[in-house]
Amino acid sequence: MGFLDILLSGQLLFAALVTGALYALVALGLNLVYGTMRVLNVAHGDLVMLGAYAAFYAFSMAGWSPLLAAPLIAAIGGLAGYALYTSVFRRLLDVGALNATRLEGNSLLLFFGISILVQNVAAAVFTPNNQGYQYLSEIHQLGTVSMTGNRIAALLIAGAACAAIAVFLGRSVSGLALRAVIERREAAYVVGVNVDRVQAMGFVLGCGAPALGGVLISMLEQCSPFSGFPFTIAGFIVIILGGLGNIGAGLAAALLLGAIETYGVALTSANLRSVLLYGVFVGSLLVFPRGIFLRRGRT
Amino acid sequence: MHRYAWLLAVAAAVAVLAALPFFANAYIVGVGLTILMWIALTQSWCVLSQMTGYVSLGHVVFRSLRENEEAAETLGVPIVRYKLLAFVLSAAIPGMVGAVMAMRSTYFVVVQAFDPMVSITVIAMAILGGGDSSRGPLLGVLFLSILSELLWAQAPTLYMIVLGAILVVFVLLIPGGLVGLLEKREKRRRTRPDAPAVFE
């Protein structure tokens, strides 16, 4: 295939959209947690992994369709996030109000520990092997593009979930409060935003979204206890590209990253996938340290 | 008396090590000797610097940078140069260690040499030890090396779980690390009225 054929191929466009939508969903959760609490959740990808395992076991043990299990698993993820927030992070953030910079550094180490813990407990419980299942794997033709049913479903659900969260953040009063906390935490507190409730909300969404993402990803590829880490990295690249705490730009950045990954691999080779991803990561940090979609009128 | 407790410990360890060949293999003796040599070196350095009151300039400068960068700059410390030096040292020392590691294992594979586990373990050691003296990392290294030797072969997953749990527990509950715990205990002992005065 020639260079132009690759760029104009509908097949690749579809693949880039699917990857981008999944990255957007996963990164959205990371962004909400970082934005509201300024803690770097390195264990974020492990939530994806846990969601994938939940879907895998729901399918292989109980025979549940992943599409039906998805809302349930997302809700369980959200509840787990709420429990985690009220048990650990509320106390931690109260202490951290005095020295926020120390908390940011400590949270990195803390989540690092949680990540190692979760991965290896998962390896002990689920066995360290790759596991997967077949669901909706029949092929649909649309013009020249052939797509499997599970990829279409993943694209639609991830897109719908992202759109729903974006609408919630953009239109509702709670969403407004959440954006206010992201932009100016102290000012939001002064004008009467219930910061504690907003942070709980951010944590619930920030754990529910990757769990849902994990369910969708489990339909497409095999999962292992260590398959979450690439999604942590992808999430970080997306929020670096889009700007930390900037939700809308994050969605665009996720699609961009999906496109870079898909087209980059198609134009070069699959061996260069990590090089491309980490290259974008380092490059964007060096060149656009505040994100490529920096809003006008802000310094 | 307390200041030279380390020397006594070293002497005791030498005695144990002298007896070791009679009931242990050469590998254990070798590892023991190496550890002992390092402890002896670092401790004799500490004792010497304590006796003479010698503190290196770099030590003071790095410490001042950590405590208060602005204050250090107003006192005329070239902070950029010393930060660069810190970065260079932090790259040079692991490079040196890498050379020694290649010598020990006689071969290396890129994926294995760049294993992120190395970074994780080193960070965990620093967190576990805590403190800002050389004691912290030493304690962390000692503890984790023994733990990994005990668990790595039979239960690698368990070792990783323990490693993660150590990180979580120490960051959340014991941010001062092992050295912090020791210092707290020493302080408590010192504030007791009947305790013998300790020269500081």
Interface residues (C-beta under 8 A of the other chain):
Chain A: V88 L92 N106 L109 L110 F112 G113 I114 S115 I116 L117 V118 Q119 N120 V121 A123 A124 P128
Chain B: I120 I123 I127 T157 L158 M160 I161 L163 G164 A165 I166 L167 V168 V171 L172 P175
